Amino acid sequence: KYCAAYLMAVISGNDTPGAKEIQTILESIGSEYDSTIADKLLSELNGKSVHEIIATGREKLKSFGGGGCTTPAAADGAAAGGAAAGGGAVKEE
């Protein structure tokens, strides 16, 4: 939630939000604020551009590859372990 509050402040136009902005955002939604967590986050981000951090993270995630299927057939019930298309289910009377 601290990262999200930081990013919300960046989106609103503040490229380098501080603890006060994070606190204001968190308290506006009724969330508790811990200055230790906010200070840790701010120290990690000190001197870095959020846009560069996100770009670097995207590059790192590319090496993980995907986990999902990229074919439309995966949405089919048969591909998901369901009954085959065309009425593979048996109706009991």
C-alpha positions as a Markdown table, in Angstrom:
| # | Residue | x | y | z |
|---|---|---|---|---|
| 1 | Lys | 0.0 | 0.0 | 0.0 |
| 2 | Tyr | 3.0 | 2.3 | 0.5 |
| 3 | Cys | 4.2 | 1.7 | -3.0 |
| 4 | Ala | 0.7 | 2.3 | -4.3 |
| 5 | Ala | 0.4 | 5.6 | -2.4 |
| 6 | Tyr | 3.8 | 6.7 | -3.7 |
| 7 | Leu | 2.7 | 5.9 | -7.3 |
| 8 | Met | -0.6 | 7.7 | -6.8 |
| 9 | Ala | 1.4 | 10.8 | -5.8 |
| 10 | Val | 3.6 | 10.5 | -8.9 |
| 11 | Ile | 0.6 | 10.1 | -11.1 |
| 12 | Ser | -0.9 | 13.2 | -9.6 |
| 13 | Gly | 2.2 | 15.2 | -10.8 |
| 14 | Asn | 4.6 | 15.0 | -7.9 |
| 15 | Asp | 7.7 | 13.3 | -9.2 |
| 16 | Thr | 9.3 | 12.9 | -5.8 |
| 17 | Pro | 6.7 | 12.5 | -3.1 |
| 18 | Gly | 7.7 | 12.4 | 0.5 |
| 19 | Ala | 6.5 | 10.8 | 3.6 |
| 20 | Lys | 3.9 | 13.5 | 4.2 |
| 21 | Glu | 2.2 | 12.8 | 0.8 |
| 22 | Ile | 2.2 | 9.0 | 1.4 |
| 23 | Gln | 0.7 | 9.6 | 4.9 |
| 24 | Thr | -2.0 | 11.9 | 3.5 |
| 25 | Ile | -3.0 | 9.4 | 0.8 |
| 26 | Leu | -3.1 | 6.4 | 3.2 |
| 27 | Glu | -5.0 | 8.3 | 5.9 |
| 28 | Ser | -7.5 | 9.5 | 3.3 |
| 29 | Ile | -8.7 | 5.9 | 2.9 |
| 30 | Gly | -8.7 | 5.2 | 6.6 |
| 31 | Ser | -5.4 | 3.2 | 6.5 |
| 32 | Glu | -2.9 | 3.2 | 9.2 |
| 33 | Tyr | 0.5 | 4.9 | 8.5 |
| 34 | Asp | 3.8 | 3.6 | 9.7 |
| 35 | Ser | 6.6 | 6.1 | 9.2 |
| 36 | Thr | 9.3 | 3.4 | 9.4 |
| 37 | Ile | 7.8 | 1.7 | 6.3 |
| 38 | Ala | 7.5 | 4.9 | 4.4 |
| 39 | Asp | 11.0 | 6.0 | 5.3 |
| 40 | Lys | 12.4 | 2.6 | 4.1 |
| 41 | Leu | 10.5 | 3.0 | 0.8 |
| 42 | Leu | 11.7 | 6.5 | 0.3 |
| 43 | Ser | 15.3 | 5.6 | 1.1 |
| 44 | Glu | 15.2 | 2.8 | -1.5 |
| 45 | Leu | 13.7 | 5.2 | -4.1 |
| 46 | Asn | 15.9 | 8.2 | -3.3 |
| 47 | Gly | 17.5 | 9.6 | -6.4 |
| 48 | Lys | 15.7 | 7.2 | -8.7 |
| 49 | Ser | 13.0 | 7.9 | -11.3 |
| 50 | Val | 9.9 | 5.8 | -10.9 |
| 51 | His | 9.6 | 5.5 | -14.7 |
| 52 | Glu | 13.2 | 4.0 | -14.9 |
| 53 | Ile | 12.4 | 1.6 | -12.0 |
| 54 | Ile | 9.3 | 0.3 | -13.8 |
| 55 | Ala | 11.2 | 0.0 | -17.1 |
| 56 | Thr | 14.0 | -2.0 | -15.4 |
| 57 | Gly | 11.4 | -4.2 | -13.7 |
| 58 | Arg | 9.7 | -4.9 | -17.0 |
| 59 | Glu | 13.0 | -6.0 | -18.5 |
| 60 | Lys | 13.6 | -8.4 | -15.6 |
| 61 | Leu | 10.1 | -9.9 | -15.9 |
| 62 | Lys | 10.7 | -10.7 | -19.5 |
| 63 | Ser | 13.2 | -13.3 | -18.4 |
| 64 | Phe | 10.6 | -15.2 | -16.4 |
| 65 | Gly | 8.5 | -15.9 | -19.5 |
| 66 | Gly | 4.8 | -16.4 | -19.4 |
| 67 | Gly | 2.7 | -18.8 | -17.4 |
| 68 | Gly | -0.5 | -18.7 | -19.3 |
| 69 | Cys | -1.5 | -20.3 | -22.6 |
| 70 | Thr | -1.5 | -18.0 | -25.6 |
| 71 | Thr | -4.0 | -19.9 | -27.6 |
| 72 | Pro | -7.8 | -19.3 | -27.7 |
| 73 | Ala | -8.4 | -23.0 | -27.2 |
| 74 | Ala | -7.4 | -22.7 | -23.5 |
| 75 | Ala | -10.8 | -21.0 | -22.9 |
| 76 | Asp | -12.6 | -24.1 | -24.2 |
| 77 | Gly | -14.0 | -26.3 | -21.5 |
| 78 | Ala | -12.2 | -29.4 | -22.8 |
| 79 | Ala | -8.8 | -27.6 | -22.5 |
| 80 | Ala | -9.6 | -26.7 | -18.9 |
| 81 | Gly | -10.5 | -30.3 | -18.0 |
| 82 | Gly | -14.2 | -30.0 | -18.6 |
| 83 | Ala | -16.4 | -32.0 | -20.9 |
| 84 | Ala | -15.5 | -32.1 | -24.6 |
| 85 | Ala | -17.4 | -29.8 | -26.9 |
| 86 | Gly | -20.4 | -31.4 | -28.5 |
| 87 | Gly | -22.0 | -32.8 | -25.4 |
| 88 | Gly | -19.6 | -35.1 | -23.7 |
| 89 | Ala | -21.6 | -34.9 | -20.5 |
| 90 | Val | -24.0 | -37.7 | -19.6 |
| 91 | Lys | -27.5 | -36.8 | -18.4 |
| 92 | Glu | -28.8 | -39.0 | -15.6 |
| 93 | Glu | -32.5 | -39.6 | -15.3 |
